[in-house]
């Protein structure tokens, strides 16, 4: 698929998902949190386009000039009490702690909370402080219901949870680009973070490179196998017009690393999806820009895949 067709497909996706133009808030506050794990940490608060406050962590190199900038998106794992704190290595799975390790390699990283997670849970006392949330991860009926309502309440008003998440990520890109002097940003994430990475990269051409892990699986495959859909994927009518390979097509010619594992139902047909879109990269003379790392193992990241994600991202940051 050649570039004009891809541009038309991207415009169609943006319209279908009801996305707004990129927004850059003017009220960004930054609170330094000191040096930890070999990088400078700060807490950010800024306002989304719809007026909602968003909290994020910022990780910066201590000594080196930034060689790149990355938006790191946290996973789901039914742990609504943690979001950005897992990217920070303060809670949850250490193989999700992308912020410090990327910053130690010269990359500035922003890690916001997605709607419904950590500081953005609708619970008394949450979201009022820029201090890290250090709650023990747990899943409760209340937190599940709150996240469900983020989807359901939007659907009945003609809105989409995916629209809200992508608009918030677009705002995070604006904040990151302004802070780093317009370094070309990349995006990475695993599971829920990998899914949003894929959608965001498809619809926002400011993303220079992206790494999506544990998330590339077609709607057709999930429906056939009875695999649960993440709530943001509940987009009425989407499959009648598009599927996940259309998102990947929109990434071309930018570099994309897809990471998947053989025992992961959330990436069951990743090989087939990647194969179906190679022509879009070939037609633009960038065949090697689409890479797929397929390994043994379950859905959760292990050390080797974590290191592969980091190494690839650092190399792209340097090249950009």
N, C-alpha and C positions, 0 to 999 in steps of 0.2 A: 504494500500500500504506500503510495507516494505522498509527499508532504502535504499538498493541497487537500487530499482526501483525509489525511490524519487531522489537519487543522479543522476541517468540516466536522469530523467525528468528535473532536474535542469540544467544539462549540455546541454540538448537539447534546453531548453529555452534560455540559455546564447548564444548558437550558433545562434539560430534563430533571437535573438535581436541584434546580432553582437557586443556583449559586449567585452570590453578590460579587461585585467588583472588589478587588483587594482593598483592605482598609488598614491604615496605620494609625494607632492611637497616639494621642499627644500627652497622655497622662501617665507615662511609664515611670514607676518608682523602683529604685534599685537599692537594696539593703545588703552591704557586704557581710558575709558570714565567715570570712577568714580563709585560711589555707587548710585544706584537708585532702588526704589521698593524693598529694602532689599537684594540686590545682587550686586556683582561686574559685571560691563559690560565692554566689550572690543569690538573693531571693528577689524575684520580680513580681510586681503587681501592675496590671494594666487593664483597660476596659475593652471588651469586645465591641463589635459594631452595633450590637443590640443593647449595649449598656451594661452587660453583665461583667462583674469583676473576674479576672483570671489570674491565678497564681502559677508561677513557674520557677524553676531553678535555672541559673546560668553558671556554666563551668568554663573557665578560661585558663590558658597556659600561664604559668608563673613567670617564666623568663623569656620565652620565645615569642616573636611576633606571630599572631594567628596565621596559620597556613590554610585555613578553611573554616567553614561554618556549617553546622549540622542541626537540624531539628530532630530530636530523638523522641519517639512516641512510645509510651509505655504499653505493656500488655494488659489483658483483661483478667483472665484466670479466676473470675468470680470473686476478686478481692477488691471491692470498691473502696476499702479503707486506705489502700495505697495506690499511688499513681506515679507522680514525679519522684517520690522518695525511693522507688525501686530503681529508676534510672540513676539515682544518686548513690545507690549502694547502701542506703540507710534502712531498708526493709526489704523483705521478700527474697527473691532469687538472685544470688550474686552474678549469675550469667545474664542478668538484665542491666547490670550497672555500667551502661555505656558512657555516661557523662564523664566520670573521672578519667577513665582510660583514654578516651578520645582527647580530652584536654591535655593529658600528659604527652600526647603525640602532636600537640600544636593546633588542635581544632577547638574552636569555640562552640559550645553546645547549649542550646536552649531546650528545656524539658518541661512543658506545661502539663497541668492536670486536664484530662479530658472531662467533658460534662458528665457528672454523676460519680466522679472519683475524687477521693481524698479531700482537698479543700473545697471541692465543688459538689459535695454531698449535701443534700437538703436536710441538715440535722442541726439542732441548736448547738451553738458553740463552734461549729466547723466553719472554716473559711474566714475567720476573723483575725488570724495571725499569719505573719510571713515565716514563722518558725517552722522547721520540718515537722511533719506528722510522724510520730514514732509509735503508732498503735500496732499491736500484734495483729497480723492479717487474719481476717475472719469473714465468713460469708453468713449473712443473716437474711431472713425473709424481708425485713424492712429495707435493707439496702438493695436487694434484688428488685423489690417492687418499685423503689424510687427510680432505678435505672429503666425498668420496664415502662414506667410512666413517661420518662423522657422520650421514648419512642411513641407510645400509644397516644399520649395527649397531643403530640404534634400531628400524627396521622389524621386524627378526626378534625383538625383545623386546616388540613391541606398542606402541612409542613412535613419535613423529614428530619429524623435524627441525624442521618448522614449529612444533610445540608448544614445543620448546626455545627457538627464536628469539623467539616471541611472549611467552613467559614472561619471557625476559631483557629484552625491550623494555618490558614492563609494569613490571619492576623499575627500569629506567632512568627511566620516567615518575615513579615514586615518589621516586626520588632527586632528580630535577629539581624536582618540586613542593615537596618539603620544603626544598630549598635556596633557592627563590625565594619562599617564603612563600605557597605555594599559588596562584600565578598559573596561570590556565587554559592548559595546554600545547597546542601544535600539533605536528604531525609532518610532515616532508617527506623525500623521497628520490627518486632516479632509478634506473631499471633494477631491480636487486635491492632497492635501498633503496625504490624506488617500490612494488614488489610487497609488501614487508613493511609499508609505510605503509598500503596498502589493506587488508590483513588486520587489522592492529592497530586501525585506526580503526573497522572494522566490529565488532570484538569488545570494545573497551575504550571505554566512554562518557566516560572522563576526557579523551579527546582532543577538544579544542574545535574544531579545524579541521585540514585536512590537504591536502597537495599531493602527488599521485602522478604521476610522470613516467616515460614509457617503459616502462609496465608493465601498462596496462589492455588485456588481450586475453583473450578467452574460451578456456577449455579446448577447447571444440568447434572453434574456429578453429585453434588450435595443432595439434590432432590431425589435422584435415583437411589442413592445409598441411605437415605433417611438421616443425613447429617444435619444437626441443628444449625440454624442460621443465627449469627450474631445479630443483635437487635438493630444495629445500624444498617445491616444488609436488607432489612425489610423495607423495600422500596417498591411500592405498588407499580406493576407493569414493567419493571426493569427488564425482566427476562424476555419479554415480548419484543424488545428492541436491541438489547445488548447482552453481553456476558463478560466474564472476567478477561478474556483474551482481547476484547475491545479496549479495555483499560491499558493493557500492555502495549497494544499497537500505538496508543497515544503517547507512550514514553519515547518512542523512536524520534530522533536519533540519539537521545541522551543515554548515558551508561546506566544500566540496570542490572543488579545482581538479585536473582531469585534463589533463595535457600529453602530446601525442603527435605523432609525425611520420610523414609519408606513406610513407617508405621504410624503416620500422622493422617487422620481422616480429614484434617483441615487443608491438606495438600495432596490429596489422593491422586489427582490427575495433573499434577504440576508439569510432568514431562510432556504430556499431550498439549497442554495450554501453551507452554513455551514453544513447542514445535510448530503450532499453528500460527504463531506471530513472527517467526524468523524472517519471513518474506518481507515484512514491513521494515525490518532493519536492513535486510539485503538490498532492497530497492533504493535505500538512501546511502548505500556504501558504508554501512557501519555494523556489519554482521557481528563483529566481536564485542560490540557494546552491550549485547544481551547475553548474559552468562547465567548458567544454572548450576548450582551446587546441590547435588542429590546425595544424601548420605543415609546410612542405616540409623535407626533410633526412633524414639517416640516424638511427640509434639514438642515437649519442653526442650529448650536449648541445652546443649552440653558444652563443655569447654572448647572442643574443636570447632564447633559451629560459631560459638561466640567469638573466638579468635579470628575466624575467617571473616565474619562480619566487620570486625574492627579493622583488620588489615586492609580489606578491600576499601572500606570507607576512607581510611587515612590516605591510601594511594590516590583515590579520586580527589580528595581534598587538596592534595599537593598538586595534582595535574590541573585542577580548575583554577 
